[in-house]
Amino acid sequence: MADHVVPRTTTRTVLAALAFTAGACDGADDRPAAWSYLHPAIVAPACATAGCHSSHAALAGLDLSSQTGAYTFLTGRICGAPPSASDPPGNFVFAGSPERSRLMSLLRGEDVRVMPPDQPLPDVEIALVERWILEGASCD
């Protein structure tokens, strides 16, 4: 009998699968598309890790560990400030326009690389980030 290799899963992967399954049952993902939810639930655990965009590593000069700092870097706005007429640094998030937002290209792997590189986000989480951008990328 051949040995079976069981894929290694993480708690995040299991939770994302459960959230996706729950959303599929009622036809929608009920999680809020709000920065106050997205940063601690998706951005911090997936991106602000020890080897990537944490306060210790800050690859490419990007530290996503702080909720307000990550928001400012990605949107080019300070949390609570009115929207700016200028483009965000790096064009990471264009409020209301996910198709122009580099963040979406990176998350989907449409760029040269996919982010996060070790374990890409589940589609349901990418859709939640897209919904946040579509709804204006507010800091709430």
N, CA and C atoms as a LAMMPS dump frame, in Angstrom:
ITEM: TIMESTEP
0
ITEM: NUMBER OF ATOMS
420
ITEM: BOX BOUNDS ff ff ff
-5.0000000000000000e+02 5.0000000000000000e+02
-5.0000000000000000e+02 5.0000000000000000e+02
-5.0000000000000000e+02 5.0000000000000000e+02
ITEM: ATOMS id mol type element x y z
1 1 1 N 0.843 -1.182 0
2 1 2 C 0 0 0
3 1 3 C 0.883 1.238 0
4 2 1 N 0.583 2.17 -0.85
5 2 2 C 1.39 3.375 -0.992
6 2 3 C 1.183 4.296 0.197
7 3 1 N 2.281 4.986 0.548
8 3 2 C 2.18 5.979 1.613
9 3 3 C 1.387 7.169 1.114
10 4 1 N 0.59 7.724 1.983
11 4 2 C -0.193 8.903 1.633
12 4 3 C 0.451 10.117 2.286
13 5 1 N 0.606 11.145 1.532
14 5 2 C 1.147 12.386 2.06
15 5 3 C -0.03 13.295 2.386
16 6 1 N -0.075 13.704 3.618
17 6 2 C -1.141 14.591 4.054
18 6 3 C -0.62 16.012 3.968
19 7 1 N -1.291 16.871 3.216
20 7 2 C -0.81 18.244 3.095
21 7 3 C -0.828 18.951 4.439
22 8 1 N 0.177 19.757 4.664
23 8 2 C 0.26 20.526 5.897
24 8 3 C -0.702 21.7 5.805
25 9 1 N -1.52 21.859 6.794
26 9 2 C -2.451 22.98 6.81
27 9 3 C -2.159 23.852 8.016
28 10 1 N -2.555 25.053 7.94
29 10 2 C -2.397 25.977 9.06
30 10 3 C -3.774 26.329 9.582
31 11 1 N -3.774 26.842 10.771
32 11 2 C -5.045 27.266 11.36
33 11 3 C -5.712 28.298 10.464
34 12 1 N -4.917 29.223 9.898
35 12 2 C -5.472 30.259 9.024
36 12 3 C -6.144 29.655 7.807
37 13 1 N -5.515 28.617 7.238
38 13 2 C -6.079 27.973 6.059
39 13 3 C -7.401 27.298 6.404
40 14 1 N -7.417 26.614 7.536
41 14 2 C -8.641 25.931 7.964
42 14 3 C -9.749 26.938 8.235
43 15 1 N -9.41 28.027 8.939
44 15 2 C -10.419 29.05 9.231
45 15 3 C -10.936 29.707 7.958
46 16 1 N -10.037 29.969 7.016
47 16 2 C -10.454 30.571 5.745
48 16 3 C -11.378 29.623 4.993
49 17 1 N -11.061 28.338 5.003
50 17 2 C -11.914 27.366 4.324
51 17 3 C -13.285 27.301 4.983
52 18 1 N -13.308 27.338 6.309
53 18 2 C -14.588 27.332 7.022
54 18 3 C -15.39 28.589 6.715
55 19 1 N -14.704 29.734 6.687
56 19 2 C -15.396 30.989 6.373
57 19 3 C -15.944 30.956 4.96
58 20 1 N -15.158 30.409 4.021
59 20 2 C -15.609 30.311 2.643
60 20 3 C -16.817 29.39 2.55
61 21 1 N -16.749 28.255 3.234
62 21 2 C -17.856 27.3 3.222
63 21 3 C -19.11 27.926 3.819
64 22 1 N -18.933 28.635 4.936
65 22 2 C -20.087 29.285 5.556
66 22 3 C -20.671 30.334 4.624
67 23 1 N -19.802 31.087 3.959
68 23 2 C -20.275 32.103 3.016
69 23 3 C -20.959 31.478 1.823
70 24 1 N -20.459 30.326 1.374
71 24 2 C -21.042 29.66 0.212
72 24 3 C -22.439 29.154 0.527
73 25 1 N -22.689 28.816 1.789
74 25 2 C -24.006 28.301 2.162
75 25 3 C -25.087 29.368 2.054
76 26 1 N -24.751 30.593 2.428
77 26 2 C -25.785 31.628 2.355
78 26 3 C -25.563 32.586 1.189
79 27 1 N -24.533 32.306 0.369
80 27 2 C -24.32 33.09 -0.834
81 27 3 C -23.495 34.348 -0.651
82 28 1 N -23.022 34.627 0.594
83 28 2 C -22.252 35.846 0.796
84 28 3 C -21.28 35.678 1.948
85 29 1 N -20.236 36.476 1.935
86 29 2 C -19.292 36.519 3.036
87 29 3 C -19.763 37.644 3.95
88 30 1 N -20.145 37.3 5.161
89 30 2 C -20.714 38.278 6.077
90 30 3 C -19.672 39.068 6.853
91 31 1 N -18.402 38.768 6.641
92 31 2 C -17.369 39.511 7.348
93 31 3 C -17.335 40.946 6.831
94 32 1 N -17.035 41.892 7.714
95 32 2 C -17.034 43.294 7.279
96 32 3 C -15.851 43.615 6.374
97 33 1 N -16.106 44.378 5.352
98 33 2 C -15.048 44.876 4.472
99 33 3 C -14.6 46.211 5.052
100 34 1 N -14.057 46.145 6.255
101 34 2 C -13.642 47.328 6.993
102 34 3 C -12.182 47.167 7.39
103 35 1 N -11.427 48.252 7.31
104 35 2 C -10.007 48.197 7.644
105 35 3 C -9.796 47.706 9.074
106 36 1 N -10.684 48.083 9.99
107 36 2 C -10.57 47.641 11.382
108 36 3 C -10.683 46.124 11.506
109 37 1 N -11.272 45.476 10.534
110 37 2 C -11.325 44.013 10.493
111 37 3 C -10.199 43.456 9.627
112 38 1 N -9.99 44.034 8.447
113 38 2 C -9.023 43.503 7.482
114 38 3 C -7.6 43.463 8.021
115 39 1 N -7.181 44.522 8.699
116 39 2 C -5.797 44.536 9.167
117 39 3 C -5.524 43.428 10.183
118 40 1 N -6.265 43.333 11.285
119 40 2 C -5.931 42.276 12.254
120 40 3 C -6.263 40.862 11.776
121 41 1 N -7.248 40.708 10.909
122 41 2 C -7.673 39.37 10.484
123 41 3 C -6.922 38.846 9.263
124 42 1 N -6.476 39.737 8.381
125 42 2 C -5.861 39.282 7.129
126 42 3 C -4.459 39.861 6.94
127 43 1 N -4.333 41.181 6.96
128 43 2 C -3.05 41.817 6.643
129 43 3 C -1.966 41.462 7.661
130 44 1 N -2.224 41.671 8.94
131 44 2 C -1.19 41.415 9.95
132 44 3 C -0.738 39.951 9.954
133 45 1 N -1.647 38.976 10.022
134 45 2 C -1.167 37.593 10.067
135 45 3 C -0.553 37.089 8.757
136 46 1 N -0.962 37.628 7.628
137 46 2 C -0.452 37.129 6.348
138 46 3 C 0.753 37.924 5.843
139 47 1 N 0.843 39.197 6.19
140 47 2 C 1.869 40.065 5.581
141 47 3 C 2.896 40.593 6.582
142 48 1 N 2.472 40.884 7.797
143 48 2 C 3.371 41.475 8.79
144 48 3 C 4.036 40.384 9.623
145 49 1 N 4.555 39.387 8.935
146 49 2 C 5.215 38.266 9.611
147 49 3 C 6.701 38.553 9.773
148 50 1 N 7.385 37.735 10.54
149 50 2 C 8.801 37.959 10.864
150 50 3 C 9.68 38.125 9.633
151 51 1 N 9.419 37.379 8.567
152 51 2 C 10.284 37.431 7.404
153 51 3 C 9.818 38.355 6.303
154 52 1 N 8.716 39.044 6.489
155 52 2 C 8.177 39.854 5.385
156 52 3 C 8.063 41.327 5.755
157 53 1 N 6.86 41.8 6.006
158 53 2 C 6.624 43.227 6.202
159 53 3 C 6.312 43.558 7.66
160 54 1 N 7.177 43.071 8.558
161 54 2 C 7.028 43.368 9.982
162 54 3 C 7.915 44.545 10.349
163 55 1 N 7.815 44.986 11.592
164 55 2 C 8.675 46.081 12.042
165 55 3 C 10.139 45.651 12.073
166 56 1 N 10.401 44.346 12.132
167 56 2 C 11.78 43.839 12.168
168 56 3 C 12.362 43.638 10.777
169 57 1 N 11.568 43.166 9.851
170 57 2 C 12.082 42.866 8.516
171 57 3 C 11.813 44.011 7.543
172 58 1 N 10.588 44.45 7.456
173 58 2 C 10.167 45.546 6.568
174 58 3 C 10.777 45.421 5.174
175 59 1 N 10.532 44.286 4.532
176 59 2 C 11.032 44.09 3.177
177 59 3 C 10.526 45.193 2.264
178 60 1 N 11.357 45.63 1.362
179 60 2 C 11.061 46.722 0.426
180 60 3 C 10.686 48.007 1.168
181 61 1 N 11.142 48.122 2.423
182 61 2 C 10.848 49.321 3.212
183 61 3 C 9.411 49.409 3.669
184 62 1 N 8.705 48.317 3.632
185 62 2 C 7.276 48.307 3.935
186 62 3 C 6.996 47.566 5.234
187 63 1 N 6.523 48.298 6.234
188 63 2 C 6.138 47.73 7.525
189 63 3 C 4.617 47.786 7.626
190 64 1 N 3.987 46.615 7.579
191 64 2 C 2.518 46.544 7.652
192 64 3 C 2.025 46.112 9.032
193 65 1 N 2.903 46.146 10.035
194 65 2 C 2.525 45.649 11.352
195 65 3 C 1.563 46.572 12.094
196 66 1 N 1.643 47.86 11.87
197 66 2 C 0.765 48.82 12.528
198 66 3 C -0.457 49.076 11.652
199 67 1 N -1.631 49.062 12.259
200 67 2 C -2.865 49.279 11.497
201 67 3 C -2.881 50.648 10.83
202 68 1 N -2.497 51.692 11.551
203 68 2 C -2.517 53.032 10.962
204 68 3 C -1.387 53.225 9.957
205 69 1 N -0.208 52.697 10.256
206 69 2 C 0.921 52.816 9.33
207 69 3 C 0.669 52.074 8.024
208 70 1 N 0.113 50.873 8.122
209 70 2 C -0.2 50.084 6.923
210 70 3 C -1.241 50.802 6.08
211 71 1 N -2.257 51.359 6.729
212 71 2 C -3.295 52.087 6.003
213 71 3 C -2.7 53.274 5.253
214 72 1 N -1.857 54.037 5.934
215 72 2 C -1.248 55.213 5.324
216 72 3 C -0.378 54.822 4.137
217 73 1 N 0.429 53.785 4.298
218 73 2 C 1.298 53.374 3.199
219 73 3 C 0.487 52.887 2.004
220 74 1 N -0.504 52.041 2.238
221 74 2 C -1.255 51.441 1.137
222 74 3 C -2.158 52.434 0.415
223 75 1 N -2.749 53.364 1.159
224 75 2 C -3.711 54.285 0.546
225 75 3 C -3.145 55.668 0.245
226 76 1 N -2.025 56.008 0.879
227 76 2 C -1.477 57.35 0.713
228 76 3 C -2.218 58.385 1.53
229 77 1 N -3.107 57.948 2.419
230 77 2 C -3.895 58.851 3.255
231 77 3 C -3.647 58.541 4.724
232 78 1 N -3.792 59.529 5.534
233 78 2 C -3.737 59.323 6.975
234 78 3 C -5.14 58.971 7.427
235 79 1 N -5.236 57.998 8.297
236 79 2 C -6.536 57.547 8.79
237 79 3 C -7.323 58.73 9.349
238 80 1 N -8.518 58.942 8.826
239 80 2 C -9.375 60.034 9.263
240 80 3 C -9.246 61.298 8.437
241 81 1 N -8.217 61.372 7.592
242 81 2 C -8.032 62.557 6.747
243 81 3 C -8.914 62.433 5.51
244 82 1 N -9.282 63.551 4.915
245 82 2 C -10.09 63.478 3.694
246 82 3 C -9.305 62.839 2.551
247 83 1 N -10.009 62.257 1.592
248 83 2 C -9.332 61.648 0.448
249 83 3 C -8.439 62.66 -0.27
250 84 1 N -7.319 62.167 -0.754
251 84 2 C -6.368 63.018 -1.466
252 84 3 C -6.608 62.919 -2.962
253 85 1 N -6.332 64.007 -3.672
254 85 2 C -6.476 64.002 -5.132
255 85 3 C -5.284 63.329 -5.803
256 86 1 N -4.184 63.164 -5.049
257 86 2 C -2.993 62.552 -5.635
258 86 3 C -3.047 61.028 -5.549
259 87 1 N -2.261 60.399 -6.394
260 87 2 C -2.195 58.939 -6.395
261 87 3 C -1.474 58.448 -5.143
262 88 1 N -1.86 57.279 -4.631
263 88 2 C -1.167 56.728 -3.471
264 88 3 C 0.255 56.315 -3.848
265 89 1 N 1.179 56.366 -2.885
266 89 2 C 2.544 55.92 -3.174
267 89 3 C 2.52 54.475 -3.666
268 90 1 N 3.188 54.205 -4.747
269 90 2 C 3.227 52.846 -5.28
270 90 3 C 1.933 52.394 -5.911
271 91 1 N 0.917 53.267 -5.935
272 91 2 C -0.389 52.925 -6.506
273 91 3 C -0.973 51.652 -5.899
274 92 1 N -0.765 51.457 -4.598
275 92 2 C -1.223 50.221 -3.974
276 92 3 C -2.735 50.141 -3.847
277 93 1 N -3.388 51.207 -3.431
278 93 2 C -4.843 51.181 -3.277
279 93 3 C -5.446 52.472 -3.828
280 94 1 N -6.22 52.338 -4.889
281 94 2 C -7.022 53.44 -5.407
282 94 3 C -8.441 53.211 -4.89
283 95 1 N -8.872 54.036 -3.952
284 95 2 C -10.203 53.88 -3.37
285 95 3 C -11.257 53.83 -4.469
286 96 1 N -12.105 52.82 -4.423
287 96 2 C -13.174 52.657 -5.395
288 96 3 C -12.749 51.994 -6.692
289 97 1 N -11.476 51.673 -6.847
290 97 2 C -10.985 51.153 -8.114
291 97 3 C -9.983 50.002 -7.931
292 98 1 N -10.473 48.813 -7.609
293 98 2 C -9.544 47.696 -7.418
294 98 3 C -8.745 47.347 -8.672
295 99 1 N -9.304 47.594 -9.847
296 99 2 C -8.587 47.268 -11.085
297 99 3 C -7.354 48.148 -11.278
298 100 1 N -7.316 49.321 -10.661
299 100 2 C -6.142 50.203 -10.722
300 100 3 C -5.22 50.013 -9.528
301 101 1 N -5.648 49.247 -8.542
302 101 2 C -4.9 49.078 -7.298
303 101 3 C -3.871 47.959 -7.427
304 102 1 N -2.615 48.325 -7.257
305 102 2 C -1.52 47.353 -7.362
306 102 3 C -1.666 46.244 -6.314
307 103 1 N -2.235 46.562 -5.166
308 103 2 C -2.425 45.558 -4.129
309 103 3 C -3.206 44.359 -4.667
310 104 1 N -4.24 44.612 -5.443
311 104 2 C -5.047 43.519 -5.989
312 104 3 C -4.231 42.671 -6.96
313 105 1 N -3.403 43.289 -7.786
314 105 2 C -2.547 42.538 -8.706
315 105 3 C -1.578 41.646 -7.944
316 106 1 N -1.032 42.17 -6.85
317 106 2 C -0.101 41.379 -6.04
318 106 3 C -0.815 40.216 -5.356
319 107 1 N -1.981 40.469 -4.802
320 107 2 C -2.722 39.406 -4.109
321 107 3 C -3.165 38.305 -5.067
322 108 1 N -3.525 38.677 -6.283
323 108 2 C -3.991 37.699 -7.273
324 108 3 C -2.849 37.029 -8.033
325 109 1 N -1.643 37.54 -7.879
326 109 2 C -0.508 36.979 -8.6
327 109 3 C -0.463 37.406 -10.049
328 110 1 N -1.1 38.518 -10.373
329 110 2 C -1.089 39.037 -11.745
330 110 3 C 0.227 39.745 -12.037
331 111 1 N 0.927 40.099 -10.982
332 111 2 C 2.221 40.743 -11.095
333 111 3 C 3.271 39.636 -11.3
334 112 1 N 4.516 39.997 -11.255
335 112 2 C 5.593 39.013 -11.386
336 112 3 C 5.536 38.029 -10.227
337 113 1 N 5.099 38.492 -9.094
338 113 2 C 5.046 37.64 -7.899
339 113 3 C 3.667 37.751 -7.245
340 114 1 N 3.361 36.765 -6.425
341 114 2 C 2.111 36.791 -5.674
342 114 3 C 2.461 37.101 -4.218
343 115 1 N 1.626 37.862 -3.581
344 115 2 C 1.814 38.192 -2.174
345 115 3 C 0.615 37.692 -1.391
346 116 1 N 0.835 37.111 -0.254
347 116 2 C 2.102 36.685 0.32
348 116 3 C 2.684 35.493 -0.448
349 117 1 N 4.026 35.437 -0.554
350 117 2 C 4.656 34.435 -1.406
351 117 3 C 4.597 33.002 -0.87
352 118 1 N 4.661 32.822 0.428
353 118 2 C 4.691 31.462 0.981
354 118 3 C 3.346 30.764 0.901
355 119 1 N 2.306 31.507 1.156
356 119 2 C 0.962 30.937 1.13
357 119 3 C -0.009 32.029 0.691
358 120 1 N -0.34 32.06 -0.594
359 120 2 C -1.26 33.099 -1.082
360 120 3 C -2.574 33.091 -0.309
361 121 1 N -3.193 34.249 -0.256
362 121 2 C -4.479 34.369 0.437
363 121 3 C -5.55 33.551 -0.273
364 122 1 N -6.476 32.995 0.483
365 122 2 C -7.619 32.322 -0.139
366 122 3 C -8.45 33.334 -0.927
367 123 1 N -9.112 32.865 -1.962
368 123 2 C -9.93 33.731 -2.811
369 123 3 C -10.954 34.539 -2.023
370 124 1 N -11.51 33.948 -0.984
371 124 2 C -12.528 34.642 -0.192
372 124 3 C -11.927 35.86 0.507
373 125 1 N -10.662 35.782 0.938
374 125 2 C -10.017 36.916 1.587
375 125 3 C -9.643 37.987 0.558
376 126 1 N -9.207 37.563 -0.611
377 126 2 C -8.902 38.516 -1.683
378 126 3 C -10.174 39.272 -2.072
379 127 1 N -11.283 38.569 -2.15
380 127 2 C -12.569 39.204 -2.481
381 127 3 C -12.973 40.216 -1.41
382 128 1 N -12.659 39.936 -0.164
383 128 2 C -12.981 40.859 0.921
384 128 3 C -12.149 42.139 0.811
385 129 1 N -10.868 41.997 0.484
386 129 2 C -10.014 43.169 0.269
387 129 3 C -10.525 43.973 -0.926
388 130 1 N -10.909 43.277 -1.989
389 130 2 C -11.451 43.955 -3.169
390 130 3 C -12.724 44.727 -2.815
391 131 1 N -13.579 44.121 -2.018
392 131 2 C -14.818 44.79 -1.606
393 131 3 C -14.507 46.044 -0.789
394 132 1 N -13.495 45.964 0.085
395 132 2 C -13.08 47.135 0.872
396 132 3 C -12.641 48.266 -0.059
397 133 1 N -11.857 47.934 -1.074
398 133 2 C -11.396 48.958 -2.03
399 133 3 C -12.587 49.532 -2.804
400 134 1 N -13.472 48.657 -3.285
401 134 2 C -14.661 49.106 -4.037
402 134 3 C -15.523 50.058 -3.216
403 135 1 N -15.612 49.783 -1.918
404 135 2 C -16.444 50.604 -1.034
405 135 3 C -15.742 51.869 -0.563
406 136 1 N -14.565 52.164 -1.12
407 136 2 C -13.904 53.437 -0.81
408 136 3 C -12.668 53.339 0.055
409 137 1 N -12.264 52.127 0.467
410 137 2 C -11.049 51.914 1.255
411 137 3 C -10.988 52.841 2.47
412 138 1 N -12.084 52.906 3.191
413 138 2 C -12.11 53.798 4.358
414 138 3 C -11.293 53.218 5.503
415 139 1 N -10.914 54.092 6.405
416 139 2 C -10.115 53.687 7.555
417 139 3 C -11.014 53.231 8.699
418 140 1 N -12.233 53.608 8.686
419 140 2 C -13.226 53.334 9.711
420 140 3 C -12.615 53.375 11.073
